Amino acid sequence: MSSNVKNSLFLILEKVVLLGLSFFNSVLLARIAGPTFFGDFSYIISFAGLFSPLCIMGLNNVVTKYVVKHPKNSHYYIKSALRIRLLGACFSVLVTTLICLHFLEIANEQSKLIILLVAMQGFTFLYVLEFFYIAKKQVTTLVRVRLIIITFINVAKLVAILNSASMQGLVLLQGLESVFIGCCYYFIYISQGHHKEIKRKASLSAHLALYKKGQWLLFSGIAAALYLKVDQIMLAQLVNTEAVAYYAAAAKLSEFWYVFPVLIANVYTAELSHTRFKAYHAYEVTLQQLIVVLTLIALTLSIFLWFFSKQLITLIYGESYRASAAILSIHIFASVFIFQRAVLSKWLIIEKLYKYSLVSNVAGAVINVLLNLALIPKYHGIGAAWATLISYMVASYGFLFINNKTRSYAKILHQSMLNSPFILIKLAQNLKVHYEKHYKKTN
């Protein structure tokens, strides 16, 4: 447990630094360039984000699971996953090109920038190597590399923004981050000789078998990307890109926190996989602890930002973004369901209920699109915020009641909430014991 805590804290510390740099640059761009430019940039980033699941192919956590179960054949699964994800990345560029050039009524320059960004983010197919190291509990080297690259890119963005960089320059820097990180991951993996550990030969049938393991998660990822990104795209289409700017400012402040529950849950993936079939009670206890802690953090955060939304928006973005405060006060409560979703996603994978991940995200996507169509024309960003909150609630909680298999998780969730005081006391006691042991060792 102590190694999990250390890994979790290490990854969180890294993300605080990197997200802080990214958020600072986003605020700087919003203030210096103004709502129109910031809205155009946010629209391009959101549109490109729709195609990111094709670079993942639903294989991230599947690879972690198989590396944990079959350590001697780690590279067999890594090599197969890399090939599948490379094909997905190439397909994403093709689909983006067809949509931008033939179906969208957007400026030709925007189309070119979207295609360029999707092509560069295609290098994230190499990010599957990160999940190999997570399974091996060896994340330190990758974190250092990622920290250096993203710091360098963000410093370059800072200089570019202060010098009134063009849209092309900023989009290029955005894409270079994925290129550099992906290439460095691959170099580290090869230099450490992991590719020589293969015990089996990969075949077409083996690739297809692995693809099928992740296909539900792939479709789920596409649906998730849709309901995560579609709000800004629909605001641009139904209102204008300035409305996107006000919404993006609030969403940035809200979504800044979303990565932390995912990081924490990723660190516990290996432990949950181990205990599921060897010690079910420990498995259930760990799930409940994660749910309680993440829900408590999300609620505290949501109430705080709701109370101080006007002051924070004015302080961070300036008076010209005052319209973002009302959006933030609604949007932030989606974090409760996003934080809980991080644990639910792991549970669905471990229990091999991949199709229900798809069901949940499709339900969220459909609800989000329909509500956006109904609310955005009249309420603009506020309508999009309500659509997002409701769709997240459906995708992370409401869908659990459609089937007996998913209702079992609903019971775990409800038990966690009912037993939350006792779970928190137990966690506090465990931390105290751990601290006392560590104190004795160091003294």
Buried (B, 14 or more C-beta within 10 A) or exposed (E): EEEBBEBBEBBBEBBEBBBEBBBBBBBBBBBEBBBEBBBBBBBBBBBBBBBBBBBBBBBBBBBBBBBBEEEEBBBBBBBBBBBBBBBBBBBBBEBBBEBBEEEBEBEEEBBBBBBBBBBBBBBBBBBBBBBBBBBBBEBEEBBEBBBEBBEEBBEBBBEBBEEEBEBEBBBBBBBBBBBBBBEBBBEBBEEEEBBEBBEBEBEEEBBEEBBEBBBBBBBBBBBBBBBBBBBBBBBBBBBBBBBBBBBBBBBBBBBBBBBBBBBBBBBBBBBBBBBBEEEEEBBBBBBBBBBBBBBBBBBEBBEEBBEBBBEBBBEBBBEBBEBBBBBBBBBBBBBBBBBBBBBBBBBBBBBEBBBBBBBBBBBBBBBBBEBBEEBBEEBBBBBBBBBBBBBBBBBBBBBBEEEEEBEBBBEBBEBBEEEBEEBBEBEEEEEEEEEEEEEEEEE
